[in-house]
Amino acid sequence: MSKLVWAIPCFRPIVDVGSNLVTYVDVLDSLTCPAFPGQGPFLVMATLWQCEGESELDIRVVLYSPEGNQILKVDADNAEIPAQIRRARVHVGMPPFPIQIPGRYEFGIQVREKGKWKEVTRVPLDVEAPPPVT
């Protein structure tokens, strides 16, 4: 089974085709919503996986509200993994999502293993109200 090495939400992953280096632009750990209810931005959940002999990697990202309710679920396209590859990057585009209240939202990273989905981690995203104007 592949193991998740890391996952980060960002606005733009930039992959250099020649060197295969990646730059993650505007990484998010929090955001300010000007009004509630509001809408979160389009973003990319960038993940890196340690491969252990699989021929494909099937993942999805589930977004949970501060109350623990599922807001959004995005299945990534199955990633085919050549035998010589030891690590695989999977970038999952996340559409804009509803924000009802401030608090800690969480992205659950899941992998399909033997036909069943297994959550391997949650990545927090703190949503805050703007500071009061004084």
C-alpha positions in Angstrom: 0.0 0.0 0.0 1.2 3.5 -0.8 1.9 5.8 2.1 1.2 9.5 2.3 4.3 11.5 2.8 2.6 14.9 2.9 -0.4 16.9 1.7 -0.7 20.7 1.4 -3.4 22.9 0.1 -2.2 25.6 -2.3 -3.5 27.8 -5.1 -1.0 26.8 -7.8 1.4 23.9 -8.2 4.0 24.7 -10.9 5.8 21.6 -12.3 9.0 22.2 -14.4 8.8 19.6 -17.1 12.6 19.5 -17.7 13.7 19.0 -14.1 10.5 17.6 -12.6 10.8 20.2 -9.8 7.6 21.5 -8.3 6.9 24.9 -6.8 3.8 25.2 -4.6 2.6 28.8 -4.7 0.3 30.4 -2.1 0.2 27.5 0.4 -2.8 27.8 2.7 -3.1 27.0 6.4 -5.8 29.6 7.0 -8.0 32.1 5.2 -10.2 35.1 6.1 -13.8 35.0 4.9 -15.2 38.5 4.6 -18.8 37.4 5.4 -20.6 34.3 6.6 -22.0 32.4 4.8 -19.3 32.7 2.2 -17.3 30.7 -0.3 -13.9 29.2 -0.2 -11.6 29.5 -3.2 -10.6 27.0 -5.9 -7.5 25.3 -4.6 -5.3 22.3 -5.2 -4.6 19.6 -2.6 -1.0 18.6 -3.5 0.1 15.2 -2.2 3.2 13.1 -2.3 3.0 9.3 -1.9 5.7 6.7 -1.2 4.9 3.8 -3.6 5.4 0.2 -2.6 4.8 -1.9 -5.7 1.3 -0.7 -6.7 0.4 -0.3 -10.3 -2.1 2.5 -9.6 -3.1 4.9 -6.8 -6.7 5.8 -6.2 -7.2 8.7 -3.8 -9.9 11.3 -2.9 -10.2 14.3 -0.7 -13.1 15.0 1.6 -13.7 18.4 3.1 -15.3 18.5 6.6 -16.9 21.5 8.3 -16.0 22.6 11.9 -19.0 20.5 13.1 -17.6 17.4 11.3 -20.1 17.4 8.4 -19.0 16.4 5.0 -19.1 19.5 2.7 -17.3 18.2 -0.5 -15.8 15.0 -1.9 -13.5 15.0 -4.9 -12.1 11.8 -6.4 -8.8 12.1 -8.1 -8.2 10.4 -11.4 -6.5 7.0 -10.8 -2.8 7.5 -11.1 -0.9 4.8 -12.9 2.4 4.1 -11.4 5.2 2.6 -13.5 7.2 -0.1 -11.7 10.4 2.0 -11.3 8.6 4.9 -9.6 9.1 5.1 -5.8 7.2 8.3 -5.2 4.1 9.8 -6.9 2.7 13.3 -6.8 -1.1 13.6 -7.1 -2.6 17.1 -7.3 -6.4 17.2 -6.7 -8.3 20.2 -7.9 -10.8 21.3 -5.2 -13.7 23.5 -6.5 -15.0 26.5 -4.5 -16.8 25.3 -1.3 -19.4 26.7 1.0 -18.2 28.3 4.3 -21.1 28.6 6.7 -19.2 29.6 9.9 -15.6 30.4 11.0 -13.6 27.6 12.5 -11.3 24.7 11.6 -12.2 22.9 8.4 -10.4 19.7 7.6 -9.4 18.0 4.4 -9.5 14.2 4.8 -7.1 12.5 2.5 -8.3 9.0 1.6 -6.8 6.1 -0.4 -8.7 3.1 -1.7 -7.2 -0.1 -0.4 -8.6 -3.5 -1.4 -11.8 -1.8 -2.6 -12.4 0.2 0.6 -11.6 3.8 1.3 -9.3 4.5 4.2 -8.5 7.9 5.6 -4.8 8.4 6.1 -4.7 12.0 7.5 -6.6 15.2 7.9 -5.1 18.6 6.9 -6.6 21.6 8.8 -7.7 24.9 7.2 -8.6 27.6 9.7 -11.3 30.0 8.5 -11.5 33.3 10.3 -13.7 36.3 10.3 -11.9 39.6 9.5 -10.7 41.6 12.5 -13.0 44.3 13.7 -12.4 47.7 12.3 -11.5 50.2 15.0 
